[in-house]
Amino acid sequence: MTRPASLVLRARRPLAAADVQARLGSPVLWTEALPYAAGDPRADALRRRAASRPFAAQGAPVRVLLLTYADRVQDLVVSARPATLDEAGLTDVACLLAGDGSVEGWPQAPVSSGGEAFTLPLDWAAGTLSGTGTREVLTVRLPEDAQDIEAAVVTALSVALARRTGGALSAGPGERTGGLGLRLPTPAATVERLAAAGLRLLWRPPAPTTAPLAFSLDRDSDDSYLLSCDFRTDLVAAEAARALLAEIRDRVAGSTDEVTTPVAAQAPELKATIHDLVAARAEEQPDAVAVTENGVELTYRQLLDWAEEIATRVRARGTGPGQLVGVSLPRGTELIASLLGVLMSGAAYVPIDLSYPEDRLRYMTEDSGLTLVLAHEQRPAFAGVPHLAPPPLPADGQVRRWGKAQPAAPSDPAYAIYTSGSTGRPKGVVVEHRNFAALLAATQDEFGLGGSDVWTFFHSFAFDFSVWEIWACLATGGRLVVVPEDVARVPEEFRELLHTEGVTVLNQTPSAFVQLLSTEAPGASSLAVRLLIFGGEPLDSRLLLPWFDAHPEDRCRVVNMYGITETTVHCTWATLTRRDALAGSRSIGTPLPGWTVHVLDPYGRPLPAGVPGEIHVGGAGVARGYLGRPGLTAQRFRPDHLAGHPGARLYRSGDRGRLCHDGQLEHLGRLDGQVKVRGYRIELDEIRNRLLEAAEVRAAAVVLRHRGASADAHLDVYVVGPQADPDALRAHLERVLPGYMMPSTITRIEELPVTGNGKLDAARLPEPATQPRLREAAQDAAPDLEARISRTWQDVLGSPVTADDNFFLSGGNSLLAIRVMVRLREQGITEAPVRVLYRNPTVRELTLALAETAG
């Protein structure tokens, strides 16, 4: 018996046995259908047995086995006598049999003849391979103390090659770090060996040749490693091969993290504050419109005069650099002027959403140590903190030398935004002026931002996406259109506003964009959007296809930007095309200029391309830290041991990702219990801990679910405790949590299902009781209109409703609200906009409102 050389490859697309046999010619293809999935341990054992099964003394020199599992995954096992084919030959044959090189992975089982071998992952042009040059081999000895030698060599190869090819690396290994493959036509040597073995191939390459450049890694007798470079002398200069080999050796001996650390070019540094940037635009164009709200326009001159007046009054209250001022005002021009006024005073602002419950406002006020609150009324939560109502717009309109004596420096805080916290309390993230200045410097030229652009102020100013919307617009001389909250909830009206105002730069979370996308139809009002930027939550690129139909890539650029509050809104970008949407791309791109991205293991070591790990972000956007929480700051903001200079820091994102060989980053979800719902970052443990504050709750679980569309996310709560009352718990949560964190359902169960290792088994949780105050519908006898509305709600929500159940407290959300109103229109009941449902959220109230409208 002779032990074979074997490869196991995963098929990228379904393989028909007849097609594989036709490509193979002879010998016979063996096939086997298995009753279990490809990930089953039995499947792994079978692959190993098939790959190591010896050859008989007599018989065919090549054996091919096609395995098809119960989940329709297929593996191709190619084995040969070592004297017949080496690894390169085996790879060539396997790619040929899979059809056009359509294989996803590279060798999953080691070749039994010799050491680990691999070739470079290049897509060489066919014409480059012509010629019949001789081959030469160069060898270097690698350091004996190199850790994880195979991964180190693969990483070093990728880095060195990326430098020579502009980063154009093709897909490499899957879970295995070694085995990089060269995508080439079957070389002449393979064809000749097969022919010598009596095998017939029905396909011949147009220009048979062997690989121009290949590397192999072998152990020497003294347990050191030898790295060999085998190259074609007519295609690769000996000096180039020698230099490449030396570079790989040096990288293995030193740092090999660059393949997992894409670093963009440095952006020009802006040593300026946010208000400096806005004031500079006002000096250039004082009479240009800065902000538009409901048709009323505010020029840059007026905005800066108003902000200076507010700053003067803030300073008169003894507030200045290093201090925090709360701002709790409705969305509008007054809010923009107040935020700018706080900055011009030298202080930093803390956005406080008016919809927040008193308990949360009280906590934020105490935790941040506010010295002043800008608000129209002194709420109980602000007790003990001086209060200032913003003054009206100055009437004189005189041009001033705005902010020239401003006391703030670029390294001073600009704002502190509170995000959800796993301990049950939110935490404030302190961001400095220079962090935003770096973001603007990194993006302004690439996006072509300037005075002709029109932006929307769409998101809550307590959500950091608004930092980009407001200040990137005003710092580049654009016009900011305030989107009223009721218009933001009605996609048809929002689209009309985009059309009427001629908006050119649109920023959206995917959840909000799904609603706007519902207005794309023949005859819809045209849009002037030239730049569509996504942020705030993961994007399913497939939903962009209808947008590309109506807004071709040459007219509107679509950019997916990944970001974190702690790294100043955005840190990577990826321009998306129709091809990306068709492929369902998960790429979040490459770092912004001045930012760095690393994918590291739990010990802080860089991982090779293709291997998942935790995303760490460094560079110009890394925030100061968490307000008043030095321990948590030290835990999440760590010294950047990869930067090469003191003082640099890395932020541990808690996001799972992997880097591709072309430097693109893929986002693979969270490593903890954090989720995003309509762009807001939510720690599920914060909701859970709030539930556990109730004495009647013994245990609780919070899960994120999607109803229908991928962007239709909602939270379901399960509580354990015989006395736990879902109505009372909902009332408790409403007092302590903002609206975006409120669960859609609260269900009481007897116990939480757990897995064998004691963790929550979410798959075994029952269907939620989607009606928190479920009563028999018969108790509320309704007239015909009320009954029809009730039936529509039930169809959309998937559960019974009564006349007084609140739509948004019964599992409804903005997307489902649109569906309800669309169905009511289809039935001829009403043509009212969606905002009517927001203002009348029960069946009874909506019935009365629609009846009055009809009357």
C-alpha angles and dihedrals in degrees: 000000000000122000110234135229105235142181129195115203131181115229115236094207133017114292121211113216091223091056093048091048091050091054091045096049098186143030108055120269113232117214132189132181114208127206093220137064126269091251094055114114088235089061092054091049091050092051091051092049092048093048094049100039106124126235121248118243090253127035143064115341093218129053125190124189125186113202119195117190131204090259089055093249112141133207126194115210113196118186131176141170106269090237090057105048134009123206094277090053092047091051091049092051093046092050090047093051091047089055126249092003091296100163125129104201136031129230110334094176119051120249107251096213110082129323133328110297131188140164131217119277099238132138099222119193112250091235091058091064099061118113137065104245124161123252131243130193127212122188134194131184116237126217112280092221095054110133121229090358098192094052090044092053094046090050093047091048091052093048095047093045093046089058091055098044102039092255094300096146120156126222112295135180126348118214091338116080097209132057102069108181134215113224103223139138113268104283123237092249091061093048091049093050092049091049091050089052091054096253124139123216118196091204129064127189116246091233110018112210143136126252113288093219131018138165132207131189120209138170116242123218092264093054094256121124131249120203114199129194115203114190144170109250093210092055105031125045114231090230091054093048091047092049091048092050092048091050091052091049091050092048093051089050092048133021119337100174100106095094088062094040110066106188118192123212115282115265119228106271117245111202094195143108123242092252090049089058094048093044090053090057090048090053090052097045112013094165097047115110112260104175134017123196122176091334095312113120129210118196124216089251091054093044093052093044090051093046091048090053091052091046091053092054092045091052090047088061089060096257121138147128116359094017128109127231121195117223117199108169136129119264110276147088091300089058092051092049091047094051090049090046092054090052092048089053089061094249129111125241129234111203112224114188113222090224094062115113119251094252093057092045090051092051094048091048093052096039095050096044093227115202094195141008124213106209141127093240136028103242120200090248089064094054112143094021119102112253129215127185109211112253118241123263110288112251102212098070092203115167111244134188089253119213097345091135093041113147099210123103129207089254093056121100116270100184143346116217120193117226131186116282130211092221092066094263129087120243129218120235113208114213123186129221092247091057091062092040088057091050091052093046090050096052111026100084096037091052094038092230115184150129095300093062125102117204134186127232094213108144132069111273087230087067112078093227084077090063088065093042096051107034101033087055098047095038090058096044097255130143117255117211114203110222110211112232094241090051091049088059095052111066095197092054093043090053091050090052090051089052097044096046094042094233112198102176115050124182118194142166110229090247092057092042092057088062093048089047089060088070093060103110139127109289095021116145113273121250131216094206109143097168124040114185124190124201144138099064141022116294125221097212092202091075089066095073096091089048092053089050091060099029112039120211092251090061103037127031114211117206128185111206123191116205149155131210088236091058097044109269100297134031106162136033137196126184108221127212135188088263090057090049092050090050093048091235116202094191118132090187133225132321122283114250106282095024128096130204126202131180106210138179121237089275094055095255120141114252124220119255113283095027115112120233142136118307113236121189126204138168138061098343100057107122127229093256141254118331111255094346109105093163094054090042091054090048097052102026106057135175110272102241089180099054098079095222132079122257097032116130138200126212116218102221100191086225121127117226147142135217121233123219090257091060095255116138122224121203112220102180134265132322092210140032096290119121137173123231117185089339097309118121110231130185106211089207090062090061091042093051091049089054091050089058086076109088093218093059112089097175136357140190131194120199133182116228136177121221110204108311116057091238093052096095126166139168124242122196127204122192132188120213132095091230096045109122114200091206093053092045091051090052089050092051091048088059095052108026132062117245095257090061096050113116120237093223140020116200127185115217134173097241141350114256113236137192125242091273093052099258125132111277099212092180090066096052111115124245108284122255092245092189109069093187100032116176131166108281089220090072089070108051105196132197119244098277092047091048092051092049090047092052091050091052091049092051092051097041095039094226140077119278135193131214094264103040113118112239094217093047092050099062098287126134139171094282093050090046088060090051092052093052093044090054092047089053091049089054091051092243099124147344092207118137123251092258089075088068091050091053093043105035099169129072091241094049093045091049091054092045093051092044091053091048092050091047 
